[in-house]
Amino acid sequence: MLEALLTESQGKLRKEVREFVRWVPRSLLLDMDADKVRYPQEYVVELAKRNLLGLRFSPEFGGRGLNWIDEIVALEEIGALGASPACLFSLVSIVGEALQFFGTKEQKLKYLKPLLKGEIFCAEALTELRSGSDFFGTTTVAKKEGDFYILNGQKRFVVGAEGADIFLVYARTGGDVPRKSISAFIVERNMGMEVKYLYGLLGARGGGTGRLIFRNTKVPAENLILGDSRGGDVFDQMMIPERMTSAAGAVGLARTALEIAIRYSTKRKAFGQPIRNFQGVSFKVADSITKLDAARSLVYATARATDSLGSTGYTRRLVSEGKKFATDAAWQVINDAMQIMGGIGYTNIYPVERMLRDARLMMIWTGTNEVMNLIIQHEYFREVLESDAALRDIESDAQEAQAGDEKVYE
């Protein structure tokens, strides 16, 4: 976060998270990228030991009762480790959001509390084979039979599928209106589901991303979140942590890549001087840090708005802007970091090539940036067209504003 905006407590939290980031074994990150480690439980357990999971959640269940602003401070630092470590940190924030906001006391005690203790692990099952960005096109079905729901269908691109004990699963429970026909469930691995396939990914490796199959999976009705056919409301709330965590993590990843390139540029010489002295390099640095500071500012402002207003059309727009802008900026900054370093940046002598592979996914997951554009423009059109009538009518300040015959719309 921008230094001037950090409070004393946030500065302490950042220091605490940086200590954890230094603790993470180099070998673990290398093994994750090499797909030798598919789900690093010890990483999540260590986060729990340090009380860094679910920072925003109630202390009653093991959280710290902090705000979004605090969580993005932590997320930027965690993001420096890479996309998968940031995502595994965020999964508790994402799945925990549903439990914290909509779960019963019993659900919180059974699932949220052990999640924050690192005793169980979680994942979110959202995307399907035929419905990615089209969430309400979900084809997984849940049929009520007595005190249970019977689930049938498939989910894919589930980060954490390999190691999770519980899954937040969306399924169709009936009705003709897409938004009012989906429900959300907590499904335990031992309820009769299968992890069928683990994906080979370009980047963001080591998170155990896989495909889930539900064949007559029997889920107790008490595992329903919020209520039957209320999954759309759960989804709206869930998109805040999904996209906020992506945005803050992307800033941390890109910041680290830029720092590596800056240090390299002060050591590497060409034509008798450090390459940082050339405008081709120094201007890339200036553009990059401007993009990162702009992204930080937008994410920070969005966190403030979310802490104050919760889930509204306005905050959905800001969250979408933050996710889109921060992940686009991260991709550009990491690309420029590699360009500054030249050929050596394209090798695994430096981690920038891994960061580039990680960053590419960030513009796709939790809703593509094109979908973010759809949300941004939709919400802003609504805001403008429903704006306060007490505002000055600037349109009438033109010299010939009263030339009504010239204002032809059809």
VOGU-3710 file (C-alpha; in Angstrom, 3 decimals, decimal comma):
1> mlealltesq> 0,000/0,000/0,000  1,079/3,604/-0,398  3,254/4,435/2,602  1,387/7,634/3,418  -1,861/5,691/3,877  -0,527/3,038/6,245  -1,631/3,275/9,857  0,657/2,115/12,641  -1,279/-1,124/13,070  -1,193/-1,792/9,333
11> gklrkevref> 2,547/-1,204/9,353  2,894/-3,831/12,077  0,710/-6,237/10,133  2,808/-5,730/7,003  5,962/-6,454/8,988  4,356/-9,593/10,364  3,394/-10,814/6,893  6,819/-9,996/5,491  8,337/-12,183/8,203  6,108/-15,019/7,039
21> vrwvprslll> 7,062/-14,412/3,393  10,740/-14,677/4,364  9,968/-17,946/6,174  8,510/-19,694/3,098  11,119/-22,227/1,923  12,668/-21,533/-1,468  12,452/-25,263/-2,180  8,675/-25,194/-1,699  8,180/-22,472/-4,307  10,457/-24,288/-6,758
31> dmdadkvryp> 8,716/-27,616/-6,191  5,300/-26,022/-6,658  6,349/-24,481/-9,970  7,803/-27,832/-11,051  4,506/-29,555/-10,129  6,319/-31,730/-7,603  4,089/-30,288/-4,885  0,423/-30,207/-5,841  -0,979/-28,785/-2,630  1,326/-27,338/0,073
41> qeyvvelakr> -0,592/-28,022/3,274  2,368/-26,990/5,426  2,212/-23,510/3,869  -1,449/-23,046/4,866  -0,837/-24,562/8,305  1,971/-22,072/8,941  -0,301/-19,186/7,969  -2,824/-20,483/10,490  -0,182/-20,819/13,220  0,648/-17,154/12,728
51> nllglrfspe> -3,058/-16,217/12,802  -2,869/-14,776/9,293  -5,841/-16,600/7,782  -9,258/-14,942/7,605  -8,022/-11,618/8,945  -11,433/-9,969/8,480  -13,432/-12,625/10,291  -14,706/-12,587/13,847  -12,235/-13,391/16,644  -14,949/-15,715/17,967
61> fggrglnwid> -14,036/-18,112/15,164  -10,303/-17,413/15,000  -10,054/-14,267/12,860  -8,761/-10,865/13,882  -11,837/-8,771/13,134  -9,885/-6,524/10,753  -11,057/-4,656/7,653  -10,542/-5,035/3,934  -7,897/-2,329/4,051  -5,859/-4,485/6,411
71> eivaleeiga> -6,289/-7,577/4,284  -5,008/-5,902/1,127  -1,890/-4,844/3,035  -1,277/-8,528/3,775  -2,236/-9,649/0,295  0,241/-7,412/-1,477  3,041/-8,984/0,539  1,770/-12,541/0,011  1,407/-11,779/-3,714  5,185/-11,473/-3,974
81> lgaspaclfs> 5,399/-15,254/-3,524  3,417/-15,957/-6,685  -0,121/-16,599/-7,868  -0,680/-19,972/-6,190  0,584/-18,984/-2,718  -1,574/-15,841/-2,913  -4,574/-17,866/-4,052  -4,172/-20,460/-1,297  -4,004/-17,626/1,241  -7,114/-16,085/-0,333
91> lvsivgealq> -9,229/-19,251/-0,481  -9,931/-19,076/3,243  -10,974/-15,445/2,781  -13,213/-16,404/-0,155  -14,934/-19,522/1,201  -14,900/-18,019/4,682  -16,821/-15,026/3,334  -19,847/-17,203/2,641  -19,680/-18,717/6,114  -19,022/-15,424/7,915
101> ffgtkeqklk> -21,817/-13,505/6,154  -24,433/-16,186/5,559  -23,517/-19,240/7,611  -25,366/-20,432/10,682  -23,611/-20,519/14,046  -23,315/-24,281/13,657  -21,748/-23,936/10,184  -19,241/-21,413/11,473  -18,207/-23,641/14,340  -18,019/-26,734/12,152
111> ylkpllkgei> -16,220/-25,209/9,156  -15,004/-21,627/9,597  -13,254/-22,128/12,935  -11,175/-25,156/11,819  -10,388/-23,404/8,522  -8,822/-20,498/10,385  -6,911/-22,935/12,596  -5,467/-24,742/9,583  -7,133/-27,996/10,625  -9,069/-28,340/7,366
121> fcaealtelr> -8,580/-26,879/3,877  -11,063/-25,377/1,448  -11,772/-24,611/-2,203  -14,511/-22,958/-4,230  -16,240/-24,915/-7,013  -17,673/-22,315/-9,366  -16,632/-22,832/-12,993  -18,111/-25,555/-15,188  -17,143/-27,149/-18,475  -19,775/-25,169/-20,393
131> sgsdffgttt> -20,219/-22,138/-18,149  -17,176/-20,099/-17,218  -18,045/-16,428/-17,057  -21,715/-17,413/-17,463  -22,134/-18,294/-13,798  -25,922/-18,439/-13,937  -25,654/-21,004/-16,731  -24,631/-23,552/-14,092  -25,736/-27,089/-15,021  -24,733/-28,914/-11,815
141> vakkegdfyi> -28,024/-29,954/-10,239  -29,015/-30,418/-6,594  -32,292/-32,259/-5,959  -33,914/-32,192/-2,532  -34,690/-35,619/-1,106  -35,823/-35,526/2,492  -33,079/-34,044/4,669  -30,493/-34,183/1,883  -29,680/-32,711/-1,492  -28,397/-35,040/-4,203
151> lngqkrfvvg> -25,771/-33,339/-6,389  -24,890/-34,324/-9,950  -22,566/-32,468/-12,287  -19,005/-31,285/-12,725  -16,871/-28,281/-11,820  -13,458/-27,459/-13,256  -10,491/-25,134/-12,686  -11,016/-25,574/-8,946  -7,902/-24,255/-7,207  -7,225/-26,432/-4,179
161> aegadiflvy> -9,138/-29,432/-5,535  -6,215/-31,715/-4,729  -5,965/-30,831/-1,051  -9,290/-29,356/0,069  -11,478/-31,040/2,663  -14,524/-28,855/2,012  -15,832/-27,132/-1,111  -18,200/-24,225/-1,612  -20,334/-25,558/-4,467  -23,038/-23,826/-6,494
171> artggdvprk> -25,780/-25,983/-8,019  -29,137/-25,509/-9,688  -32,061/-26,320/-7,392  -34,977/-25,392/-9,674  -36,919/-22,492/-11,123  -36,998/-20,739/-14,479  -35,299/-17,492/-13,442  -31,535/-18,189/-13,610  -30,651/-15,845/-10,770  -33,220/-17,428/-8,455
181> sisafivern> -32,590/-21,070/-9,278  -29,102/-21,633/-7,826  -28,096/-22,617/-4,298  -24,761/-22,713/-2,474  -23,576/-25,662/-0,380  -20,638/-26,713/1,736  -19,699/-30,151/0,401  -17,208/-32,326/2,231  -14,778/-34,417/0,233  -15,969/-37,598/1,935
191> mgmevkylyg> -19,596/-37,049/0,887  -19,016/-38,889/-2,375  -17,305/-36,597/-4,873  -14,294/-37,266/-7,061  -11,283/-35,213/-8,085  -11,034/-36,535/-11,620  -8,338/-34,486/-13,304  -5,533/-32,137/-12,316  -4,663/-29,502/-14,879  -1,225/-28,806/-16,261
201> llgargggtg> -1,007/-25,026/-16,088  1,242/-22,484/-17,783  1,764/-20,785/-14,423  0,111/-20,580/-11,012  1,241/-24,137/-10,347  1,217/-26,043/-7,088  -2,324/-25,119/-6,061  -3,818/-28,491/-6,981  -6,175/-27,112/-9,639  -8,554/-29,852/-10,743
211> rlifrntkvp> -11,940/-31,011/-11,979  -14,604/-32,259/-9,581  -17,301/-34,796/-10,381  -20,483/-35,165/-8,364  -22,351/-38,424/-8,917  -25,332/-38,666/-6,609  -23,327/-36,831/-3,961  -25,435/-36,767/-0,807  -25,206/-33,428/1,018  -27,146/-32,734/4,254
221> aenlilgdsr> -29,685/-29,932/3,919  -28,003/-28,280/6,914  -25,006/-27,600/4,626  -27,087/-25,233/2,497  -25,746/-21,664/2,710  -28,327/-18,872/3,264  -31,279/-20,824/1,844  -32,693/-22,670/-1,135  -32,246/-20,775/-4,407  -30,324/-17,966/-2,666
231> ggdvfdqmmi> -27,018/-18,788/-4,366  -27,181/-15,607/-6,444  -27,045/-13,512/-3,280  -24,109/-15,555/-2,000  -22,364/-15,152/-5,364  -22,732/-11,355/-5,307  -21,017/-11,185/-1,922  -18,360/-13,701/-2,926  -17,231/-11,666/-5,914  -15,828/-9,062/-3,529
241> permtsaaga> -13,141/-11,310/-2,001  -12,602/-13,153/-5,286  -11,665/-9,971/-7,127  -10,156/-7,926/-4,323  -7,691/-10,692/-3,515  -6,746/-10,993/-7,201  -6,134/-7,256/-7,447  -3,993/-6,906/-4,322  -2,013/-10,061/-5,065  -1,286/-8,866/-8,596
251> vglartalei> 0,182/-5,620/-7,259  2,522/-7,538/-4,970  3,659/-9,865/-7,747  4,358/-7,010/-10,170  6,089/-4,904/-7,537  8,556/-7,712/-6,883  9,288/-8,172/-10,578  9,934/-4,451/-10,978  12,252/-4,406/-7,959  14,287/-7,272/-9,443
261> airystkrka> 14,574/-5,403/-12,759  15,573/-2,160/-11,019  18,372/-3,855/-9,088  19,534/-5,547/-12,274  19,554/-2,243/-14,162  21,919/-0,663/-11,627  24,444/-3,507/-12,013  24,205/-4,360/-15,715  26,376/-2,150/-17,900  26,233/-1,447/-21,612
271> fgqpirnfqg> 28,205/1,102/-23,616  30,245/1,831/-20,503  27,464/2,739/-18,094  24,637/1,150/-16,066  21,591/0,558/-18,239  19,424/2,487/-15,760  20,956/5,637/-17,265  19,253/5,011/-20,608  15,814/6,507/-21,148  14,615/3,255/-22,686
281> vsfkvadsit> 15,045/1,694/-19,249  14,351/4,582/-16,874  11,117/5,568/-18,623  9,865/1,982/-18,390  10,540/2,117/-14,653  8,687/5,429/-14,336  5,684/4,101/-16,268  5,663/0,891/-14,253  5,748/2,436/-10,801  3,050/4,917/-11,851
291> kldaarslvy> 0,820/2,018/-12,901  1,480/0,185/-9,650  0,763/3,227/-7,500  -2,421/3,880/-9,468  -3,470/0,254/-8,960  -2,671/0,432/-5,228  -4,693/3,620/-4,888  -7,701/2,131/-6,656  -7,571/-1,070/-4,614  -7,187/0,906/-1,366
301> ataratdslg> -10,138/3,176/-2,245  -12,216/0,114/-3,134  -11,353/-1,473/0,201  -12,489/1,684/2,002  -15,749/1,719/0,054  -16,376/-1,965/0,733  -15,672/-1,583/4,448  -18,168/1,303/4,556  -20,899/0,176/2,158  -20,671/-3,602/1,801
311> stgytrrlvs> -21,926/-5,238/-1,394  -23,682/-2,624/-3,566  -23,751/-1,833/-7,264  -21,226/0,919/-6,610  -18,784/-1,329/-4,791  -19,235/-4,062/-7,414  -18,119/-1,516/-10,002  -15,093/-0,489/-7,962  -14,129/-4,095/-7,228  -14,366/-4,894/-10,938
321> egkkfatdaa> -12,279/-1,837/-11,818  -9,677/-2,803/-9,234  -9,409/-6,381/-10,462  -9,228/-5,339/-14,119  -6,803/-2,457/-13,687  -4,462/-4,150/-11,206  -4,144/-7,388/-13,175  -3,708/-5,560/-16,497  -1,096/-3,324/-14,877  0,707/-6,306/-13,359
331> wqvindamqi> 0,949/-7,998/-16,748  2,364/-4,831/-18,319  4,804/-4,159/-15,484  6,155/-7,713/-15,445  6,517/-7,629/-19,232  8,519/-4,419/-18,952  10,617/-5,868/-16,149  11,555/-8,722/-18,457  12,281/-6,266/-21,279  14,597/-4,254/-19,026
341> mggigytniy> 16,524/-7,409/-18,182  16,703/-8,593/-21,765  17,501/-12,211/-22,558  18,457/-13,205/-19,028  14,981/-12,194/-17,848  13,529/-14,839/-20,155  15,468/-17,606/-18,388  14,940/-19,294/-15,036  18,084/-17,638/-13,709  15,614/-15,031/-12,438
351> pvermlrdar> 12,004/-15,594/-11,296  10,556/-12,961/-13,646  9,634/-15,576/-16,247  7,611/-17,452/-13,604  5,958/-14,217/-12,557  4,961/-13,551/-16,167  3,378/-16,995/-16,407  1,553/-16,422/-13,129  0,302/-12,979/-14,112  -1,314/-14,209/-17,313
361> lmmiwtgtne> -3,917/-16,197/-15,396  -4,878/-13,230/-13,237  -6,573/-11,548/-16,181  -8,731/-14,652/-16,652  -9,672/-16,059/-13,249  -12,409/-14,709/-10,942  -14,089/-13,345/-14,047  -12,199/-12,305/-17,153  -11,268/-8,659/-17,513  -13,746/-8,439/-20,379
371> vmnliiqhey> -16,476/-9,453/-17,936  -15,142/-6,777/-15,577  -15,730/-4,271/-18,381  -19,338/-5,417/-18,690  -19,937/-4,902/-14,964  -18,130/-1,550/-14,865  -20,071/0,004/-17,720  -23,397/-1,465/-16,579  -23,107/-0,100/-13,068  -21,812/3,275/-14,231
381> frevlesdaa> -24,610/3,714/-16,783  -27,047/3,036/-13,947  -25,323/5,504/-11,614  -25,323/8,313/-14,192  -28,877/7,759/-15,412  -30,165/7,631/-11,826  -28,008/10,533/-10,634  -29,229/13,159/-8,211  -31,492/15,745/-9,865  -29,975/18,396/-7,571
391> lrdiesdaqe> -26,741/18,308/-9,553  -26,070/21,177/-11,970  -27,256/20,526/-15,509  -23,874/20,959/-17,201  -25,337/19,991/-20,570  -27,270/23,276/-20,646  -24,057/25,341/-20,310  -23,261/25,075/-24,031  -23,603/28,316/-26,075  -26,383/26,896/-28,253
401> aqagdekvye> -27,825/24,482/-25,700  -31,378/25,585/-26,508  -31,124/24,608/-30,172  -33,517/21,744/-29,650  -33,976/21,053/-33,358  -30,295/20,011/-33,524  -30,599/17,444/-30,752  -31,825/14,549/-32,879  -31,597/11,090/-31,281  -33,394/8,877/-33,772
//
